[in-house]
Every structure is written in structure tokens, then in C-alpha cells.
Amino acid sequence: RLILVRMFYDTSMFNDYPNWISALDHCSWNGVECSDDHRITLVTLEDIGINGDYPEYLINLDAMTTLALSGNNLSGIISDDVCSRNMYVSSDESNCPNTISSPGGCCDAIKLSSVESSYLDGIVDNELGNSNCSTFGEVEGKVCFWIETIENHDVFASYPYD
């Protein structure tokens, strides 16, 4: 519980979502799920515009199986300590240390920030052999443009629900 309170005060959540923490059971807080014994198993706070440093101390939630913080404005790279845990991690490309050469990397899902993404170019290059969509035939060109559409930028993922 104190780790979540630290994240609340350490990021913009205390300004943007002042009612997120309360005297109620932390398992009832938005984006938090717990086991029967009230240990935090899931933190999913995606696309809510949190600003601040990536909350590395969340690794101390030893029962956590899912950490989903994509679509925010967190700075810093996810540490090896978080990456080495056997859990589902979703974050933005600026936080994930994944590379095209090791697409399995730390993050199971990566939300890309723009169509001008070198990570996206690398994915298109890796999948289609070229990142210039206008050089492809009809089908490959459609696939390339679909990949470059920002609404589709979290498709490079393996979801824990599959």
C-alpha cells in the first residue's frame, strides 16, 4: 500500500487524480487488483497522462504479475530488476529497453509514441524489409501504412489474456 502511495506523490497523480488514494482498501483503488490476502497483483494505469519518473520501486510489490503503464509521460528506462521478474509489462517505447534484435525483451507490449519512431521503422524493416511504405506492392503497402497509423501502435504485443 505504501508503495502505491509513494507512486501517487512521486508522480503527477496527486495533482491530476487527487482522489485516487483513500482510506479504503487499496485493492479497491482504480487500476489495482489484489489476491485474496490483499497483496497487489496488478497495477494497470494506462493512458491517463501520468508525468514523472518511471516508478522502479513498484518492483517491491512481490506478488505483482502485471504492470501496465503505457500511454503516460514517464521518464526513464525500465530497470533490469523489473525486466527480470516473471510478469507482464506494458509501457511506452521510451521506457522499454526492447530492441528489434531482441523483440522478446522486457516489455510484452509497447505503445509507440509517434509514426516518426525509430523503433517502428525497425519493426517495419524487420517485418517487411524496408520502412518506406510507398515502395511496396498493394498488400504490403497497406500493411505498412496500417502499422504506421498511430491508433495501431500497441499491436506489437502479447497480451496476458491470449
C-alpha positions in Angstrom: 0.0 0.0 0.0 2.8 2.4 0.9 4.5 1.7 -2.5 1.3 2.9 -4.3 1.1 6.0 -2.1 4.8 6.7 -3.0 3.9 6.5 -6.7 0.9 8.8 -6.1 3.1 11.5 -4.6 6.2 10.9 -6.7 4.3 11.5 -10.0 1.6 13.9 -11.2 -1.1 11.6 -9.9 -1.5 13.7 -6.7 -2.4 16.8 -8.8 -4.3 15.0 -11.7 -6.1 12.3 -9.6 -6.2 13.6 -6.1 -8.9 11.1 -5.1 -7.0 8.0 -6.4 -5.8 7.1 -2.9 -8.2 6.9 0.0 -8.7 5.3 3.4 -10.5 2.5 1.6 -8.8 -0.9 1.0 -6.1 -0.3 -1.6 -7.5 -3.2 -3.6 -10.5 -1.0 -4.4 -8.3 1.7 -5.9 -8.7 2.3 -9.7 -6.3 0.2 -11.7 -5.2 -2.0 -8.7 -6.1 -5.7 -8.2 -5.1 -7.9 -5.3 -5.0 -11.5 -4.2 -7.4 -12.9 -1.6 -4.8 -11.9 1.1 -4.7 -8.3 -0.2 -1.3 -8.5 -1.9 -1.2 -6.3 -5.0 -1.1 -8.5 -8.2 -1.9 -6.0 -10.9 -1.3 -2.3 -11.5 -2.8 -1.0 -14.7 -2.8 2.8 -15.1 -2.7 3.2 -18.9 -3.4 6.3 -21.0 -4.1 8.6 -18.1 -1.2 11.1 -18.7 0.9 10.4 -15.6 4.1 12.5 -15.5 7.2 11.8 -13.5 10.0 9.2 -13.3 9.2 5.6 -14.1 8.3 4.1 -10.6 11.0 1.5 -10.3 10.1 0.8 -6.7 6.9 -1.0 -7.9 9.2 -4.0 -8.2 8.9 -4.3 -4.4 5.3 -5.5 -4.9 6.4 -9.1 -4.8 3.1 -10.6 -5.8 2.6 -8.4 -8.8 2.1 -10.3 -12.1 1.0 -7.4 -14.3 2.5 -3.9 -14.6 0.8 -1.8 -17.3 1.8 1.9 -17.5 1.7 2.6 -21.3 0.3 5.8 -22.7 1.7 8.0 -20.0 4.6 10.5 -19.8 7.0 8.7 -17.6 10.7 9.2 -18.0 13.5 6.7 -17.6 14.2 3.2 -18.8 12.7 0.2 -17.0 15.4 -1.4 -14.9 16.8 -4.9 -15.2 15.3 -5.7 -11.8 11.8 -5.1 -13.3 12.7 -6.8 -16.5 14.0 -9.9 -14.8 10.7 -10.5 -12.9 8.3 -13.1 -14.4 5.4 -10.7 -15.1 3.6 -9.0 -17.9 5.0 -5.5 -18.5 3.4 -2.9 -20.8 4.9 0.6 -21.3 5.9 3.2 -23.8 8.8 2.8 -26.2 10.7 5.4 -24.3 10.6 3.3 -21.2 11.1 -0.2 -22.7 14.7 -1.4 -23.3 13.4 -3.8 -26.0 15.2 -3.7 -29.3 14.4 -5.1 -32.7 17.1 -7.7 -32.4 15.6 -8.9 -29.1 11.9 -8.3 -29.6 11.0 -10.5 -26.6 12.9 -8.0 -24.4 11.5 -6.6 -21.2 8.1 -5.3 -22.3 5.4 -7.7 -23.5 3.5 -4.7 -25.0 5.0 -1.4 -26.2 3.0 1.7 -27.1 4.8 3.7 -29.7 4.7 7.5 -29.4 4.6 8.6 -33.0 4.9 7.5 -36.6 8.4 9.0 -36.6 9.6 6.3 -34.3 12.9 4.6 -35.0 11.5 1.6 -33.1 8.6 1.5 -35.5 10.9 1.9 -38.5 12.9 -1.1 -37.2 9.8 -3.2 -36.8 8.6 -2.4 -40.3 12.2 -3.0 -41.7 12.3 -6.3 -39.8 8.9 -7.5 -40.9 8.8 -6.1 -44.5 12.4 -5.5 -45.3 12.0 -1.7 -45.8 10.4 1.1 -43.9 9.3 3.2 -46.9 5.7 2.2 -47.3 5.4 3.8 -50.8 7.9 1.3 -52.2 5.7 -1.8 -51.6 3.1 -3.5 -53.6 -0.6 -3.3 -52.8 -0.9 -5.7 -49.9 2.5 -5.0 -48.2 1.9 -1.2 -48.7 -1.5 -1.5 -46.9 0.2 -3.5 -44.1 2.9 -0.9 -43.8 0.5 2.1 -43.7 -1.6 0.2 -41.2 1.4 -0.3 -38.9 2.3 3.4 -39.2 -1.2 4.5 -38.1 -0.8 5.8 -34.5 -4.0 4.1 -33.3 -2.4 0.7 -34.1 0.8 1.4 -32.2 0.2 -1.0 -29.4 -0.4 -4.0 -31.7 3.2 -5.2 -31.2 2.2 -7.0 -28.0 1.5 -10.3 -26.4 -1.4 -9.8 -24.1 -1.8 -11.8 -20.9 -5.3 -12.6 -21.8 -4.4 -14.5 -25.0 
